[in-house]
Amino acid sequence: MGLSRLAALHGVATSFSPSADVTVPVPEGTVVEVLAALGVDAATPEAVLEALAAAESAAGSRLLPATLVVWTGEPLPPDLTALPPGTVLTVRPEEPAPAPPPPMHIPAGGTVPAVSGPGAVRAAADPGTPGAGTPATRGTAPPRTPAVPGWWAEPPLGVHRLTVRAPGAPAETCTLVVAPARVPQPPGRSHGFLVQLYSLLSARSWGMGDLGDLADLASWSGRSLGAGFVQVNPLHAAVLGTPTDPSPYRPSSRRFPDPVHLHIESVPEYGHAPDPAALDELRRRAAELSDAVLNKGALIDRDAVWALKRQALDILVAVPLTPGRRAAYCDFLAEQGQALEDHALWCALAEVHGSDWHTWPAGLRDPRSKETARARAELLDRVDFHCRLAWLTDAQLAAAQRVAKDAGMAVGIVHDLAVGVHPGGADTWAQQDAFAHGMSVGAPPDAFNARGQDWGLPPWRPDALAASGYAPYRGLLRGLLAHAGALRIDHVMGLFRLWWVPEGRPPTEGTYVSHDAEAMLAVLVLEAHRAGTVVIGEDLGTVEPGVREALARRGVLGTSVLWFERDWSGTGRPLAPEEWREDCLATATTHDLPSTAARLTGDHVALRHRLGLLTRPLDEERTEDGTDTAEWLGLLSRLGMLPEGGGDEEAAVRAVHRFLLRTPARMAGVWLPDTIGDRRPQNLPGTWDQYPNWRLPIADAEGHPVTLEELAASPRLHRLMEVLRPRQEPPRTRTAPPGERPS
């Protein structure tokens, strides 16, 4: 009982439920190791008793938790309203103010009448919709204005420090998060594309898709197709070295983008390079890379692309900046501060000592050591080089969003936040105190994977995040949201809890560790509100009860994939379109699932069979898959969405998207490879060398790679997108290029 109680006090589960009627105990050794990663010694019974006494004493003596959340327009948390009479509260605001707010005094002598406070006034004016004047959902009752105590003077939105002094008790300090009730919402319904950016090559790409291609896709699809957004894979900085891990979901840093996505010719210094012939030679070699991918069956080679771009950037960074550009660069450095300096220094050190900081000389493993300071001085030029690349990439990210909005997109670019980072990368080096060493994030065993999963990503320590006022989390969000119309959060359930796997143990011997979900959500809502950004949570798979409801309450959209939308608690049959939730991004597939054409034809089963991934006989898999697909096609036919009848794969793809448009979903996403019948998945979970994950270009139904220019001219794409164009939308008047105007 002592160990269980100690674990509970630190958010560590001692059992889990893979299904409603099953409870599985967590091995005691796992609990001990996870507690140790949280700085709690539970190795012996005596240590457990000592740690338990300390934890209970600390919890029992505090008036407030480590983090307190106040949602504007909602009742104050009980921890605040239960403070004893005579308590004085002092807030130190996040942003320095000309005059600090006066202390708040809880009067002695009984109950204080409740009055409408400033938060209530804001809530009445803005019930959580995107901005002032936005109408509420039809049929929704006006928001009720909650009462707040007369002594409460609500601080501005932000993350502050709150000090309380109760009579006869020592002063206490905690983090106070004041957040709006909901994140911004998309302005009406929209459709858009989902794409893995590296896979989208154009005629000008250097062997893989880049930010220039992203801006061009957004401009074309927004102007010509009425698209409201383009969602891309995580563009986080990858781990340096050869070979680079091609997965965008295992980066070195989530805080800064990867310069491999730069469109080199769009760097302003490109036209002023002292050796244009050298750049021309690099462009020629890059064209050979693209030709090999597009015409010769080669895979996308990120390492080869980066080798060429790095040489080009070495040339461009040597070009002196103009006074205005120099001033802008200095502003960027000041805004990013220590976080960027640490990231750039890790990159410079990795060029010398390798990409895993655990193998560096001992003195360099500490970012604040004397040895590291000396290395920083010696590598100053390389540190500045990597800072400059971060600035250039940030500028092209901003340009892509600006182009998307100029093209009429309601949302624009949807960026993706990976669930974690590489254990040897920049983030874990610079923020060592924030990560749980010796632990990896994964998933418990379930009906689909009896062995569980280990993703090789070290988790953040919930206690360290809270102690820092969630500084690493806030910095991460601010960087990602700066140029995003929306942010997709991979495995959004991780805001609530994550499955930790101790090093050396199989995933089946992990356990759940909980975050302060209220605080994690409040910081997310606060930063999204400041950026004016929509938030989409990837909430597929097994989800803890109450999580989807908590996310929906804060305006975070969910993710609904057609093939998984069934009446699981009843008939098990496909859900009719009107039964889908409204607050979601609805899609037919994702990067981890078969394309729609492969799903409809059963090609995905054949692929998994060839790779030895099936756990049952091929005939059984085909029968079950065929039955599942036939049920959906039957529903589409009954709804009149498949007028062409059966046997036409392209028509069935269109019918699937007609169905998505019939649902009330706020956003409908089209997997870009689906527009031309690509049957290959971009990623096949459970494989490593057996399948070229994250290295395939977009291709047509015959497997021939297709450029962005060819996509834009594809009759099949336009037949599909005609399904999604709102019938009431008048055609846009455009002027044809001079050479295409009728005489």
C-alpha positions in Angstrom: 0.0 0.0 0.0 2.9 2.4 0.8 4.3 2.1 -2.8 0.9 2.5 -4.4 0.1 5.6 -2.3 3.5 7.1 -3.1 3.0 6.4 -6.8 -0.4 8.0 -6.8 1.0 11.1 -5.2 3.4 11.4 -8.1 0.9 10.6 -10.8 2.3 7.1 -11.5 -0.2 4.3 -12.2 0.1 0.9 -10.5 -2.4 -0.7 -12.9 -4.1 0.0 -16.2 -7.2 -1.1 -18.1 -6.7 -2.1 -21.7 -10.5 -2.6 -21.9 -13.5 -1.8 -19.8 -13.6 -5.1 -18.0 -9.8 -5.8 -17.6 -7.3 -4.4 -15.1 -3.7 -5.3 -15.4 -1.2 -4.6 -12.5 2.0 -2.8 -13.3 5.2 -4.6 -12.2 6.5 -3.3 -8.9 10.0 -2.9 -10.5 8.5 -0.6 -13.1 6.9 1.6 -10.5 10.2 1.9 -8.6 12.2 2.8 -11.8 9.6 5.4 -12.9 9.6 7.0 -9.5 13.4 7.1 -9.6 13.2 9.0 -12.9 11.0 11.5 -11.1 13.6 11.9 -8.4 11.9 9.8 -5.8 13.7 6.9 -4.1 11.5 3.9 -3.6 14.1 1.2 -3.9 13.6 -0.2 -0.3 10.6 -0.3 2.1 12.4 2.2 4.3 12.9 4.6 1.3 9.2 4.3 0.4 8.1 5.2 3.9 10.5 8.2 4.0 9.5 9.4 0.6 5.8 8.9 1.4 6.1 10.9 4.6 7.8 13.7 2.8 5.2 13.8 0.0 2.2 13.7 2.3 3.7 16.4 4.5 4.3 18.7 1.6 0.8 18.1 0.2 -0.9 18.5 3.5 0.9 21.7 4.4 0.1 23.6 1.2 -2.9 25.9 0.7 -2.6 25.8 -3.1 -1.3 23.3 -5.6 1.9 23.9 -7.6 -0.1 25.2 -10.5 -3.5 27.0 -10.4 -5.7 27.6 -13.4 -8.2 30.3 -13.8 -10.4 30.2 -16.9 -11.9 33.6 -17.8 -15.6 33.7 -17.6 -15.8 30.6 -15.4 -16.0 30.1 -11.6 -12.8 30.4 -9.7 -11.2 27.0 -8.7 -12.2 25.7 -5.2 -8.6 26.0 -4.1 -8.9 29.8 -4.4 -12.3 30.2 -2.9 -11.5 28.0 0.0 -8.6 30.2 1.2 -9.1 31.3 4.8 -10.4 34.8 5.7 -7.6 37.3 6.1 -5.4 35.8 3.3 -3.6 38.2 1.1 -2.9 37.3 -2.5 -0.2 39.0 -4.6 0.3 38.4 -8.3 3.6 39.0 -10.1 2.5 39.3 -13.7 4.2 37.4 -16.5 4.8 40.7 -18.4 6.4 43.6 -16.4 3.8 46.3 -15.7 4.3 50.0 -15.0 2.7 49.4 -11.6 2.3 46.0 -10.1 -1.4 45.0 -9.4 -2.4 45.7 -5.8 -2.7 42.7 -3.4 -6.1 41.1 -3.0 -7.4 40.7 0.5 -9.9 38.0 1.5 -11.9 39.9 4.2 -12.4 38.4 7.6 -15.8 38.1 9.2 -17.7 35.7 6.9 -19.0 35.3 3.4 -18.5 38.0 0.9 -21.2 38.7 -1.6 -20.4 37.5 -5.1 -20.3 40.1 -7.9 -19.6 40.0 -11.6 -15.9 40.3 -12.2 -13.9 41.3 -15.2 -13.6 37.7 -16.4 -17.4 37.4 -16.4 -17.7 40.5 -18.5 -15.3 39.2 -21.1 -17.1 35.9 -21.2 -20.4 37.5 -21.9 -18.8 39.5 -24.8 -16.9 36.5 -26.2 -18.1 33.0 -25.4 -15.1 31.3 -26.8 -15.5 31.9 -30.5 -12.7 33.1 -32.8 -13.1 36.8 -32.2 -15.4 39.7 -31.1 -18.7 39.7 -33.1 -18.6 36.1 -34.2 -22.1 34.6 -33.8 -22.5 31.7 -31.4 -23.6 28.3 -32.6 -27.3 28.4 -33.6 -29.5 27.1 -30.9 -27.0 27.7 -28.1 -28.2 29.5 -25.1 -26.3 32.7 -24.1 -23.4 32.0 -21.8 -24.2 32.4 -18.1 -22.1 35.0 -16.3 -20.7 33.3 -13.3 -20.3 35.1 -10.0 -16.9 35.8 -8.6 -15.9 36.9 -5.1 -15.8 40.6 -4.6 -12.1 40.5 -3.5 -11.0 38.9 -6.8 -9.3 41.2 -9.3 -8.5 39.0 -12.3 -5.0 39.3 -13.6 -4.4 39.6 -17.4 -4.1 36.5 -19.5 -0.8 34.9 -18.9 1.4 32.7 -16.7 2.0 34.5 -13.5 3.4 33.9 -10.0 0.9 34.0 -7.2 1.9 34.4 -3.6 -0.5 33.8 -0.8 -0.1 34.8 2.9 -2.6 33.3 5.2 -2.9 34.3 8.8 -0.5 32.2 11.0 1.0 30.4 8.0 4.2 30.9 5.9 3.9 32.5 2.5 3.4 30.2 -0.4 4.0 30.7 -4.1 2.5 28.9 -7.1 2.2 29.3 -10.8 -1.1 31.0 -11.8 -2.3 30.4 -15.4 -5.0 32.7 -16.5 -6.4 31.5 -19.8 -9.4 32.1 -22.1 -12.1 29.4 -22.0 -11.5 28.2 -25.5 -9.0 28.2 -28.4 -9.9 30.1 -31.6 -12.3 28.2 -33.9 -12.1 27.9 -37.7 -14.3 30.5 -39.4 -16.9 28.2 -40.9 -16.4 24.9 -42.7 -13.5 24.3 -45.0 -11.7 21.6 -46.9 -8.0 21.2 -47.6 -5.1 19.0 -48.3 -3.0 16.8 -46.0 0.5 16.2 -47.3 4.0 15.0 -46.3 6.0 18.0 -47.5 9.1 16.0 -48.4 7.0 13.9 -50.8 5.8 16.9 -52.9 8.5 17.6 -55.4 8.1 20.3 -58.0 10.2 21.0 -61.1 12.4 23.3 -59.0 12.8 21.1 -55.9 16.3 20.0 -54.8 15.4 16.3 -54.5 12.5 16.7 -52.0 9.6 19.1 -51.3 10.4 22.4 -49.6 8.8 25.5 -48.2 8.7 27.1 -51.7 6.6 24.1 -52.8 4.4 24.4 -49.8 3.7 28.1 -50.5 3.0 27.2 -54.2 0.6 24.4 -53.2 -1.2 26.7 -50.8 -1.5 29.5 -53.4 -2.8 27.2 -56.1 -5.2 25.2 -54.0 -6.5 28.3 -52.3 -7.1 30.3 -55.4 -8.1 27.5 -57.8 -9.8 24.9 -55.7 -11.2 27.0 -52.8 -9.1 25.0 -50.3 -9.1 26.4 -46.7 -5.9 24.8 -45.4 -2.9 22.6 -46.1 -1.7 20.3 -43.3 1.9 19.2 -43.3 4.0 16.8 -41.4 6.2 18.0 -38.5 8.9 20.3 -39.9 11.0 20.0 -36.7 14.8 20.0 -36.8 16.2 16.5 -37.5 19.1 14.9 -35.8 22.3 15.7 -37.8 24.5 12.9 -39.1 24.4 10.3 -41.8 22.2 8.5 -42.2 19.6 10.9 -40.8 16.5 9.3 -39.2 13.9 10.1 -42.0 10.9 10.1 -39.6 9.6 13.6 -39.0 8.2 12.3 -35.7 11.6 11.7 -34.0 13.3 15.0 -34.3 16.3 16.5 -32.6 14.3 19.6 -31.6 10.6 20.4 -31.7 11.3 24.0 -30.9 13.1 24.9 -34.2 12.4 24.0 -37.8 14.7 22.0 -40.1 16.6 24.1 -42.7 16.5 21.2 -45.1 13.1 22.6 -46.0 14.5 25.9 -47.2 13.9 26.9 -50.8 17.4 28.0 -51.5 16.6 30.3 -54.4 14.2 32.3 -52.2 17.0 33.3 -49.7 17.4 37.1 -50.4 21.2 36.8 -50.5 21.0 34.3 -53.4 21.3 36.9 -56.0 24.3 38.5 -54.5 26.5 35.4 -54.0 30.2 36.0 -55.0 30.4 32.7 -56.8 27.2 32.1 -58.8 28.9 29.3 -60.8 29.2 27.3 -57.6 25.5 27.7 -56.9 24.7 26.7 -60.5 26.7 23.5 -60.1 24.8 22.7 -56.8 21.5 23.3 -58.6 22.6 21.0 -61.4 23.4 18.2 -58.9 20.1 18.9 -57.1 18.2 18.5 -60.4 19.9 15.1 -60.8 18.6 14.1 -57.4 15.1 15.1 -58.4 15.4 13.3 -61.7 16.4 10.1 -60.0 13.4 10.3 -57.7 10.9 11.3 -60.3 12.1 9.2 -63.3 14.5 6.5 -62.1 12.8 4.9 -59.1 15.1 6.3 -56.5 13.9 7.1 -53.0 14.0 10.5 -51.5 17.5 10.9 -50.0 17.3 13.5 -47.3 21.1 13.2 -46.5 22.0 13.9 -50.2 19.6 16.9 -50.3 21.0 18.4 -47.1 24.6 17.9 -48.3 23.9 20.1 -51.3 21.8 22.7 -49.4 24.4 23.0 -46.7 27.0 23.8 -49.3 24.7 26.4 -50.8 23.9 27.9 -47.5 27.6 28.1 -46.6 28.0 30.4 -49.7 24.9 32.4 -48.9 25.6 33.0 -45.2 29.0 34.5 -46.3 27.1 37.3 -48.1 27.0 40.4 -45.9 23.5 41.3 -44.8 22.1 44.7 -45.7 21.5 47.0 -42.7 17.8 46.2 -42.7 18.3 42.5 -42.9 21.0 42.7 -40.2 18.6 44.6 -37.9 15.9 41.9 -38.5 18.3 39.1 -37.8 19.4 40.8 -34.5 15.7 41.1 -33.5 15.2 37.4 -34.2 18.2 36.5 -32.0 16.9 38.7 -29.2 13.4 37.2 -29.5 14.6 33.6 -29.4 17.2 34.1 -26.7 18.9 31.3 -24.9 16.8 28.6 -26.6 18.1 29.4 -30.0 21.7 29.8 -28.8 21.5 26.3 -27.2 20.1 24.7 -30.3 22.7 26.3 -32.6 25.5 25.3 -30.2 24.2 21.7 -30.2 24.3 21.7 -34.0 27.8 23.1 -34.0 29.0 20.5 -31.4 27.3 17.7 -33.3 29.3 18.6 -36.4 32.4 17.9 -34.4 31.5 15.2 -31.9 28.6 13.3 -33.5 24.8 13.6 -33.1 24.3 11.9 -29.7 25.4 14.2 -26.9 25.7 11.2 -24.5 28.9 10.2 -26.4 30.5 13.7 -26.3 33.5 14.5 -24.0 32.1 14.6 -20.4 32.5 18.4 -20.1 30.4 19.1 -23.2 27.5 17.0 -22.0 26.5 19.9 -19.7 25.3 22.9 -21.7 26.3 25.2 -18.8 29.8 23.9 -18.1 33.0 25.8 -18.5 34.1 23.4 -21.3 30.9 24.1 -23.2 31.4 27.9 -22.8 34.9 27.5 -24.2 33.6 25.4 -27.1 31.0 28.0 -27.8 33.7 30.6 -28.2 35.8 28.4 -30.5 32.8 27.5 -32.6 31.2 30.9 -32.8 31.1 31.1 -36.6 29.3 27.7 -36.8 26.9 28.7 -34.0 26.0 31.9 -35.9 25.6 29.8 -39.1 23.0 27.6 -37.4 21.3 30.6 -35.9 21.1 32.2 -39.4 19.5 29.0 -40.8 16.9 29.1 -38.1 16.1 32.7 -39.0 15.9 32.0 -42.8 13.7 29.0 -42.2 11.4 31.0 -39.9 11.1 33.7 -42.6 10.0 31.1 -45.2 7.5 29.6 -42.8 6.0 33.0 -42.3 6.0 33.6 -46.1 4.1 30.3 -46.6 1.4 31.3 -44.2 1.2 34.7 -45.7 0.8 33.3 -49.2 -1.9 30.9 -47.9 -3.9 33.7 -46.4 -3.5 35.9 -49.5 -4.9 33.0 -51.5 -8.1 33.2 -49.5 -7.5 30.3 -47.2 -9.6 30.5 -44.1 -7.0 28.7 -41.9 -3.8 28.4 -44.0 -0.9 26.2 -43.0 -1.6 23.5 -40.4 1.6 22.5 -38.6 2.1 19.3 -36.8 3.6 18.8 -33.3 5.3 15.5 -32.8 4.8 13.7 -29.5 8.5 13.7 -28.5 12.2 14.1 -29.5 15.2 12.0 -30.1 17.0 11.1 -26.9 20.4 12.3 -28.2 19.2 15.5 -29.8 19.3 19.2 -29.1 16.2 19.5 -26.9 17.3 16.7 -24.5 20.8 18.3 -24.2 19.6 21.8 -23.6 16.7 20.9 -21.3 18.1 17.9 -19.4 16.3 18.7 -16.2 13.0 18.7 -18.0 13.3 15.1 -19.3 12.9 11.8 -17.6 16.2 10.0 -18.3 16.1 6.3 -18.8 12.5 6.4 -19.9 10.8 6.2 -23.3 7.3 7.0 -24.4 5.2 4.3 -26.0 1.8 2.6 -25.9 0.5 -0.3 -23.7 -0.5 -3.6 -25.2 -4.0 -3.7 -26.6 -6.3 -5.7 -28.9 -4.3 -4.5 -32.0 -0.8 -4.8 -30.6 -0.3 -7.4 -27.9 3.4 -6.5 -27.4 2.8 -2.8 -26.9 5.0 -0.1 -28.4 8.2 1.7 -27.5 8.7 4.9 -29.6 12.2 5.7 -28.3 11.2 9.2 -27.2 12.1 10.4 -23.7 9.2 12.1 -21.9 9.0 15.4 -20.1 8.9 15.2 -16.3 5.6 16.6 -15.2 7.1 17.9 -11.9 9.9 19.7 -13.8 7.5 21.3 -16.1 5.4 22.5 -13.2 8.4 23.8 -11.3 9.5 25.9 -14.4 6.1 27.4 -14.9 5.8 25.3 -18.0 8.5 27.3 -19.7 9.8 24.6 -22.1 6.2 23.8 -23.1 5.3 27.5 -23.6 8.4 28.2 -25.6 7.7 25.2 -27.8 4.1 26.3 -28.5 5.0 29.9 -29.2 7.6 28.8 -31.8 5.2 26.4 -33.6 2.2 28.7 -33.4 4.0 31.8 -34.7 3.3 31.1 -38.4 0.5 28.5 -38.2 -3.1 28.9 -39.1 -3.7 25.7 -37.0 -1.7 23.3 -35.0 -2.2 19.5 -35.1 -1.0 17.8 -31.9 0.0 14.2 -32.5 -1.3 11.8 -29.8 -3.0 14.7 -28.0 -3.8 12.3 -25.1 -0.3 12.9 -24.1 -1.4 16.2 -22.5 -3.2 14.0 -19.9 -0.9 11.0 -19.5 1.8 9.0 -21.3 2.9 5.4 -21.3 6.5 5.3 -19.9 8.7 2.4 -20.6 11.9 2.0 -18.5 15.0 1.4 -20.4 15.7 -2.3 -20.7 12.1 -3.4 -20.2 9.6 -4.4 -22.9 6.6 -2.1 -23.6 4.3 -4.5 -21.8 6.1 -3.6 -18.6 5.5 0.2 -18.8 3.0 2.3 -16.9 1.0 5.5 -17.3 2.4 8.8 -15.8 -0.1 11.7 -15.6 0.4 15.3 -16.3 -1.5 18.2 -14.7 -4.0 18.1 -17.6 -5.7 21.3 -16.5 -2.4 23.2 -16.6 -1.3 21.6 -19.9 -4.6 22.5 -21.5 -4.6 26.1 -20.1 -1.1 26.8 -21.4 -2.2 25.4 -24.8 -5.4 27.5 -24.9 -3.5 30.6 -23.8 -0.8 30.4 -26.4 -3.3 29.5 -29.2 -5.4 32.4 -28.2 -2.4 34.8 -28.4 -1.5 33.4 -31.8 -5.1 33.3 -33.1 -4.5 29.6 -34.0 -6.9 26.7 -34.3 -5.9 23.5 -32.5 -6.5 19.9 -33.7 -5.9 17.0 -31.5 -5.1 13.6 -33.0 -7.2 11.5 -30.7 -7.4 8.2 -32.5 -7.1 4.8 -30.8 -7.7 4.1 -27.2 -8.6 7.3 -25.3 -9.0 7.6 -21.6 -12.6 8.4 -20.6 -13.3 12.1 -20.3 -10.3 13.2 -22.5 -12.3 14.0 -25.6 -14.9 15.8 -23.6 -12.2 17.9 -21.8 -10.6 18.8 -25.2 -14.0 19.7 -26.8 -14.8 21.9 -23.9 -11.7 24.0 -24.6 -12.4 24.1 -28.3 -9.7 21.6 -29.4 -11.0 19.8 -32.5 -10.7 16.0 -32.7 -9.7 13.8 -35.6 -12.2 11.4 -37.2 -11.1 8.9 -39.8 -13.9 7.4 -41.9 -13.0 3.7 -41.5 -12.9 4.0 -37.7 -16.2 5.8 -37.3 -18.6 3.0 -36.3 -21.2 2.5 -33.6 -18.7 0.7 -31.4 -21.0 0.7 -28.4 -24.0 -0.6 -30.3 -24.4 -2.2 -33.7 -20.8 -1.8 -34.8 -22.0 -0.5 -38.2 -20.6 2.5 -40.0 -21.9 5.8 -38.6 -24.2 7.8 -40.8 -22.8 11.2 -41.7 -25.2 13.1 -39.4 -24.0 11.1 -36.4 -20.4 12.3 -36.7 -19.1 15.0 -34.3 -19.0 18.5 -35.6 -15.8 19.6 -33.8 -13.3 17.6 -35.8 -11.1 17.3 -38.8 -12.6 14.5 -40.9 -10.4 12.5 -43.2 -10.4 9.3 -45.1 -6.8 8.4 -44.1 -3.6 9.6 -42.4 0.2 9.2 -43.0 0.1 6.0 -40.9 -2.8 4.4 -42.7 -3.4 3.0 -46.2 -4.4 5.4 -48.9 -8.1 5.4 -49.8 -7.4 3.6 -53.1 -5.4 0.9 -51.3 -8.1 0.5 -48.7 -10.8 0.1 -51.4 -8.9 -2.4 -53.5 -7.4 -4.4 -50.6 -3.9 -3.6 -51.8 -2.8 -2.7 -48.2 -3.5 -6.3 -47.1 -1.4 -7.7 -49.9 1.4 -5.3 -49.0 1.4 -6.3 -45.3 1.3 -10.0 -46.4 4.4 -9.6 -48.6 6.3 -8.0 -45.7 5.3 -10.7 -43.2 3.3 -8.4 -41.0 0.0 -10.3 -40.9 -0.8 -12.1 -37.6 -3.5 -14.2 -39.2 -3.8 -16.2 -42.5 -4.1 -14.1 -45.6 -7.6 -15.3 -46.4 -8.9 -14.3 -43.0 -7.4 -10.9 -43.3 -8.9 -10.4 -46.9 -12.3 -11.6 -45.8 -12.5 -9.3 -42.8 -11.1 -6.3 -44.8 -13.5 -7.0 -47.7 -16.5 -7.2 -45.4 -15.5 -3.9 -43.8 -15.1 -2.1 -47.1 -18.3 -3.6 -48.5 -20.2 -2.2 -45.5 -19.0 1.3 -46.2 -19.6 1.0 -49.9 -23.1 -0.2 -49.2 -23.8 2.8 -47.0 -22.4 5.2 -49.7 -24.6 3.6 -52.3 -27.8 3.8 -50.1 -27.0 7.5 -49.6 -26.8 8.1 -53.3 -23.1 9.0 -53.1 -21.9 6.3 -55.5 -24.0 6.9 -58.7 -21.4 5.1 -60.8 -22.1 1.8 -59.0 -19.5 -0.6 -57.8 -16.2 -1.7 -59.4 -15.0 1.8 -60.1 -12.2 2.6 -57.6 -11.8 6.3 -58.6 -15.6 6.8 -58.3 -15.5 5.1 -54.9 -12.8 7.6 -53.8 -15.0 10.5 -54.8 -17.9 8.9 -52.9 -15.9 8.7 -49.7 -15.2 12.4 -49.9 -18.8 13.2 -50.7 -19.5 11.4 -47.5 -17.0 13.5 -45.5 -18.6 16.6 -46.9 -22.0 15.4 -45.7 -20.8 15.2 -42.1 -21.0 18.2 -39.9 -17.2 18.2 -39.4 -15.7 21.7 -39.3 -12.7 20.7 -41.5 -12.5 18.0 -44.2 -9.0 16.8 -45.1 -8.0 15.3 -48.4 -4.9 13.2 -48.4 -3.1 14.7 -51.4 -1.9 11.3 -52.8 -5.6 10.2 -52.8 -6.3 12.8 -55.5 -4.3 10.8 -58.1 -4.9 7.3 -56.8 -1.5 6.7 -55.1 -1.8 3.2 -53.4 1.4 3.3 -51.3 1.4 4.4 -47.7 4.0 7.0 -46.6 4.6 5.1 -43.4 3.9 1.5 -42.6 4.0 1.1 -38.7 5.8 -2.0 -37.6 8.5 -1.8 -40.3 12.0 -0.3 -40.4 14.2 -1.5 -43.3 11.4 -3.7 -44.8 9.6 -0.6 -46.3 10.8 2.8 -47.4 9.0 4.8 -44.7 9.1 8.6 -45.1 11.1 8.4 -48.4 8.4 8.1 -51.2 7.4 10.8 -53.6 3.7 11.2 -54.3 2.8 8.9 -57.2 -0.2 8.1 -59.4 -2.2 4.9 -59.5 0.5 3.1 -61.5 3.2 4.2 -59.1 4.8 6.8 -61.3 6.0 9.8 -59.2 4.1 13.1 -60.0 5.4 16.6 -59.6 3.3 19.5 -58.2 2.9 20.9 -61.7 1.5 17.6 -62.9 -0.8 17.3 -59.9 -2.2 20.8 -60.6 -3.0 19.6 -64.2 -4.4 16.2 -63.2 -7.9 15.5 -64.5 -8.4 12.9 -61.8 -7.5 15.5 -59.1 -10.0 18.0 -60.6 -12.7 15.4 -60.8 -12.3 14.7 -57.1 -12.0 18.3 -56.0 -15.2 19.2 -57.9 -16.9 17.0 -55.3 -15.7 19.3 -52.5 -16.3 22.7 -54.1 -19.4 24.2 -52.4 -22.1 24.4 -55.0 -23.1 27.9 -53.9 -19.6 29.3 -54.5 -19.6 31.4 -57.6 -16.7 30.8 -60.0 -13.8 33.2 -59.5 -13.0 35.5 -62.4 -9.4 35.2 -63.4 -7.3 36.6 -66.2 -5.4 34.0 -68.2 -1.7 34.4 -68.8 -1.0 36.4 -72.0 0.0 33.4 -74.0 -3.2 31.5 -73.1 -5.8 34.3 -73.8 -8.1 33.8 -76.7 -7.4 36.0 -79.6 
